Amino acid sequence: EEPGLFVPDTRHFQRAELLGSGGFADVYRYVRLNGGASARRQSYAVKEVDIQKLSARCGADQDSLVRWIARLEYEVRNQLKLSGHPGVVAIHDAFVQ
């Protein structure tokens, strides 16, 4: 199944501090919740895309909004193709809620 985008899964991750911010997305550190007391607390950088900000940036041009969303999906797919390469950030999950 191909990944979707934009919304972190709060059933499995808890948001921690803000790591960075851009025009329509913020990057937060998230901690994995499952695994029990003995499990190592794994941290992940999660890019949260604010569709309202992205939509406002595109204005009334819905074609532009569709192109931005397609571009983000393309970015995820290409990073997944390169998974395991030491110079590429690993993607563990991507989804739409």
Stockholm file with secondary structure:
# STOCKHOLM 1.0

chainA/1-97         EEPGLFVPDTRHFQRAELLGSGGFADVYRYVRLNGGASARRQSYAVKEVDIQKLSARCGADQDSLVRWIARLEYEVRNQLKLSGHPGVVAIHDAFVQ
#=GR chainA/1-97 SS CCCCCSCCCTTTEEEEEEEEECSSEEEEEEEECCSCTTSCCCEEEEEEECHHHHHHHHTTCHHHHHHHHHHHHHHHHHHHHTTTCTTSCCCCCCCCC
#=GC SS_cons        CCCCCSCCCTTTEEEEEEEEECSSEEEEEEEECCSCTTSCCCEEEEEEECHHHHHHHHTTCHHHHHHHHHHHHHHHHHHHHTTTCTTSCCCCCCCCC
//
